[in-house]
Amino acid sequence: MAWRDGKASLGRLFLFMASIVLGIAAVVSIQSFSDNLKKNISLQSKSLMGADYIIESNHPPDERVQEIIDSLGGADAREISFASMMATSRTGNTKLMQVRGIEKAFPFYGKLETTPSGASESLKNGKALVDATTMLQMNLKVGDSIKIGKVILPVGGALNSTPGSSGLFSSIAPPVFIPYGFIEETELVKTGSRIDYKFYFKANASTDLEKLEKKLNPILDAHDADIDTHLSTSRRLGRRYENFGKFLNLVAFVALLLGCIGIASAIHIYIQEKLKSVAILKCLGASSRQTFIIFLIQLIAIGLLGSILGILVGLGLQQLFPLIMQDFLPLELEISIAWKVIFMGMIIGVSMAVLFGLYPLTFTLKTSPLQALRIDESKTSGSKKAGAIIGGLLVLFLFGFSFWLLEDWKYSLSFLGGIAVVFLCLAGIAGLFIYLIRHFFPSKWSFEARQSLLNLFRPQNQTLILILAIGLGAFLISTLYFTKDMLLSQAKLEDQANSPNLILLDVQTNQKDSVAQTVRAQDLPVIEAIPIVTMKVKSLAGKPVEEIRKDTTSQINRWILDHEFRTTYRDSLISSESISNGNWVPKMKDDQEIVPISVSEDFAKDAEVSVGDEIIFNVQGVLLKTNVESIRKVDWSRMQMNFSIVFPKGVLEEAPQFLVLTTKTPNPQKSAELQQAIVEKFPNVSIIDLRQVLSVIQEILNKISWLINFMSAFSIITGIIVLIGAVRTSKYQRIKESVLLRTLGARKEQILKILALEYLFLGMIGCITGIFLSLLGSLLLAYFVFDSTFIPSVGPFVFLLPAIVILVVVIGLSSSLSVLKSPPLQVLRKEV
């Protein structure tokens, strides 16, 4: 019976099913991709690192660290790496590169992919391997020479990929591999240079890497070194991509919620129209249980078939993710079928169909056989007790699903609460609009306008459902637009004359005047000459760092204890800073014994210090006692040199230091000319062109936003399906209205105008409400998450609002054309 009845309503049931298909497709594609990513990271963790474990430090190993390395049998390979400028001998072009001096047979796992194949062997012959993209950009060929510091090396091949490399960092500082023995000859390892020393190891099969890491980490930490195993690398990479996956999961969840709204709405109308058939079946002897099961079977079938189709679409969509995210992934992703995700997709799809259709289905239990004889259009309602029980099951389902996605009950409750607030706001606006129409009806408007407004609260109206669907879709897309534009505006260079776009790093003290003279010789200004002094925290608020590390109850962030801070000294604040607590001290007084310093809010929070607390720094072997005199709010999004710790003048002038010079070039050509001049005279100076950095950031943000918008489109498409389903399910009601209007003398053009205005009102209310809610949400994100000034983008108002409204009107009219074509007698005969 369920099959026979379903065949007669196949088109309508297909629309219900489409809501499930899109929701399940979004969830399966994202979950399957995340599952594959975790598996690949776990399987390829050794290849990602190139070894079983690494001991690394940002300075040469001291005696104790060297003892540990020797006790492990000595390193199987070594590497020294740093950022520096590379120049081509033939063209003189320059570029910031990550120079990596490699020794012996690294990597032990995975391989260096080169062109020509096997070019990695040329490292043993004193040749360099240069990033393939850089070779194309700089018109380099195999056999050409490059200059790094004082060393000139021939290019042995193009480097296509390396273990653990990511296109993200390589876009800013691409890798160049040179033989380990040439590092010293470059003469680039100087005071202030950020040098990384890595020692690679192959482990025996019996070595317990987790025990080894746990044993050695505290010892190495105390000597400014660190051990990293391929297992910890796998966990770290998993966490890095987990947050992005969670965000996409939330997008998929919203698509799923819209699908649930569509199911609930469509099943409600569908069951209401089937109640006469239920009454006839009961007249023929069918029990309430039998009629209930007939339509329950239909719901299960819809959920099952929709889940299967959604899974197939989702598995196809997941093939796109590696193509979109290849620049962010440090590995080659192999896609396989995630059976657990497929099983969950089936469970979720069937649960959606049954749970969200169960309450309307309870109407069949209370349908009387006499309704087959009565001509009464009053609708049967469900039991309040049954409604409460089903409502509780729905909340549990949504909580369980969000907990499966987020794996944190607090986040799950917060997300459900946020969605509930948006739903309530949209529902409240819809109810308020209907209330205002009823109590302040515009009686002087035209007949068509008045009739279209009356349609918004006629029997079987879809006002609430459609405003929810349209508004939630507009809310999600608008929030993404506002957030993306806010991030891009933060990374935008200011056009002010004193805003630098070229940064010269690692300038030695004795080079300051010469470098500045070279900049000015190019008719460019030296905007800033910032001194940098490196130091580490030795003691916080009277407690030594070693004790803090051993204290398991300490809440001090680990980076504070391990980080080598680059600090500066000056007598004034800069434009990105403001004092939030304490007093700014511009200069050290002669009678002061303890140095007054200013720290950023981030440092104060993570180090758990406040104004008046004492901090002792190790300034390259010299202990310096300081006192927190002020705490600064720093706008880290500004493209300028910002510091966590700032000293007053009169303290660090004689300490070992280097400088950072900044300038502003009018165009890329002038920037290239200056870079060539600097590298030729001062090979140790590294140059960062902020234009290139910002173009990389913008490209990354554009790719991410494209992916997010693509997934968000599921919500909009689902909303469209809900709209089509709502129009189709109330089609007969519209035909009756059309017949009555035409019988009273209304023309087709008038009816068309009434329908167009009705959908225009629905689209405008839903979309405007959604956009304004997203405006509020983005403002909260800017304040609490990004700590940034929020300037709203005009995109959602100029493009999104008219696009969605036009789409709603077009879909509404195209689905209602048959209303105009139905002869009046057709409906009158049915009534008879």
LINZIFEN-V292619 format. One record per backbone hydrogen bond with DSSP energy under -0.5 kcal/mol. CO is the residue of the C=O (numbers start at 1). NH is the residue of the N-H. Records with the same first field share a line. If there is no record, write none. Layout:
BEGIN
CO->NH ; NH
END
This chain:
BEGIN
1->5
2->6
3->7
4->8
5->9
6->9
7->10
9->13
10->14
11->15
12->16
13->17
14->18
15->19
16->19 ; 20
17->21
18->22
19->23
20->24
21->25
22->26
23->27
24->28
25->29
26->30
27->31
28->32
29->33
30->34
31->35
32->36
33->37
34->38
35->39
36->40
37->41
38->42
39->43
40->44
42->45
44->48
45->49
46->50 ; 51
50->108 ; 109
52->230
53->201
54->56 ; 228
55->199
56->226
57->197
58->195
62->66
63->67
64->68
65->69
66->70
67->71
68->72
69->74
70->73
77->200
78->103
79->198
80->101
81->196
82->99
84->97
86->95
87->147
88->92
93->88
95->86
96->174
97->84 ; 99
98->176
99->82 ; 101
100->102 ; 178
101->80
102->180
103->106
104->106
111->113
112->114
113->160 ; 161
115->158
116->119
118->121
119->122
120->123
121->124
122->125 ; 127
123->126
128->156 ; 157
129->177
130->159
131->135
132->136
133->137
134->138
135->140
136->139
141->144
144->155
145->89
146->153
147->87
148->151
151->148
153->146
154->128 ; 156
155->143
157->130
158->115 ; 160
159->132
161->113
162->165
166->170
167->171
169->172 ; 173
174->98
175->131
176->100
177->129
178->102
179->182
180->183
182->186
183->186 ; 187 ; 188
184->187
186->150
188->190
190->193
193->195
196->81 ; 198
197->57
198->79
199->55
200->76 ; 77
201->52 ; 53
204->207
207->209
208->212
209->213
210->214
211->215
212->216
213->217
214->218
215->219
216->220
217->221
218->222
219->223
220->223 ; 225
221->224
224->58
226->56
228->54
229->233
230->234
231->235
232->236
233->237
234->238
235->239
236->240
237->241
238->242
239->243
241->245
242->246
243->247
244->248
245->249
246->250
247->251
248->252
249->253
250->254
251->255
252->256
253->257
254->258
255->259
256->260
257->261
258->262
259->263
260->264
261->265
262->266
263->267
264->268
265->269
266->270
267->271
268->272
269->273
270->274
271->275
272->275
274->278
275->279
276->280
277->281
278->282
279->283
280->284
281->286
282->285
287->291
288->292
289->293
290->294
291->295
292->296
293->297
294->298
295->299
296->300
297->301
298->302
299->303
300->304
301->305
302->306
303->307
304->308
305->309
306->310
307->311
308->312
309->313
310->314
311->315
312->316
313->317
314->318
316->319
317->320 ; 321
318->322
319->323
320->324
321->325
322->326
325->328 ; 329
327->168
330->164
331->333
333->335
337->339
338->342
339->343
340->344
341->345
342->346
343->347
344->348
345->349
346->350
347->351
348->352
349->353
350->354
351->355
352->356
353->357
354->358
355->359
357->361
358->362
359->362
360->363
361->364
362->365 ; 366
363->366
364->367
368->371
369->372
370->373 ; 374
374->376
383->387
384->388
385->389
386->390
387->391
388->392
389->393
390->394
391->395
392->396
393->397
394->398
395->399
396->400
397->401
398->402
399->403
400->404
401->405
402->406
403->407
408->412
409->413
410->414
411->415
412->416
413->417
414->418
415->419
416->420
417->421
418->422
419->423
420->424
421->425
422->426
423->427
424->428
425->429
426->430
427->431
428->432
429->433
430->434
431->435
432->436
433->437
434->438
435->439
436->440
441->443
442->445
446->450
447->451
448->452
449->453
450->454
451->455
452->456
453->456
454->457
455->458
458->461
462->466
463->467
464->468
465->469
466->470
467->471
468->472
469->473
470->474
471->475
472->476
473->477
474->478
475->479
476->480
477->481
478->482
479->483
480->484
481->485
482->486
483->487
484->488
485->489
486->490
487->491
489->492
496->499
498->500
501->690 ; 691
502->663
503->505 ; 688
504->661
505->686
506->508
507->659
508->511 ; 512
509->512
511->515
512->516
513->517
514->518
515->519
516->520
517->521
518->522
519->522 ; 524
520->523
525->527
528->662
529->531
530->660
532->658
533->567
535->565
536->618
538->545
539->616
540->543
542->544
543->540
544->548
545->549
546->550
547->551
550->552
551->554
557->560 ; 561
558->561 ; 562
559->563
563->565
565->535 ; 567
567->533
568->647
574->577
576->635
578->633
581->631
584->586
586->649
589->592
595->627
596->648
597->629 ; 630
598->646
599->632
600->604
601->605
602->606
603->607
604->608 ; 609
606->557
610->613
613->628
614->541
615->626
616->538 ; 539
617->619 ; 624
618->536 ; 620
619->622
622->619
624->617
625->595
626->615
627->597 ; 629
628->612
629->583
630->599
631->580 ; 581
632->601 ; 634
633->578
634->636
635->638
638->640
640->642
644->600
645->568
646->598
647->570
648->651
649->588
652->655
657->509
658->532
659->507
660->530
661->504
662->527 ; 528
663->501 ; 502
667->671
668->672
669->673
670->674
671->675
672->676
673->677
674->678
675->679
676->680
677->681
678->682
682->685
686->505
687->689
688->503 ; 690
689->692 ; 693
690->694
691->695
692->696
693->697
694->698
695->699
696->700
697->701
698->702
699->703
700->704
701->705
702->706
703->707
704->708
705->709
706->710
707->711
708->712
709->713
711->714
712->715 ; 716
713->717
714->718
715->719
716->720
717->721
718->722
719->723
720->724
721->725
722->726
723->727
724->728
725->729
726->730
728->731
730->734
731->735
732->736
733->737
734->738
735->739
736->740
737->741
738->742
739->743
740->744
741->746
742->745
747->751
748->752
749->753
750->754
751->755
752->756
753->757
754->758
755->759
756->760
757->761
758->762
759->763
760->764
761->765
762->766
763->767
764->768
765->769
766->770
767->771
768->772
769->773
770->774
771->775
772->776
773->777
774->778
775->779
776->780
777->781
778->782
779->783
780->784
781->785 ; 786
782->788
789->791
790->792
794->798
795->799 ; 800
796->801
799->803
800->804
801->805
802->806
803->807
804->808
805->809
806->810
807->811
808->812
809->813
810->814
811->815
812->816
813->816
814->817
816->819 ; 820
817->820 ; 821
818->822
823->826 ; 827
824->827 ; 828
825->829
826->830
827->831
828->832
END
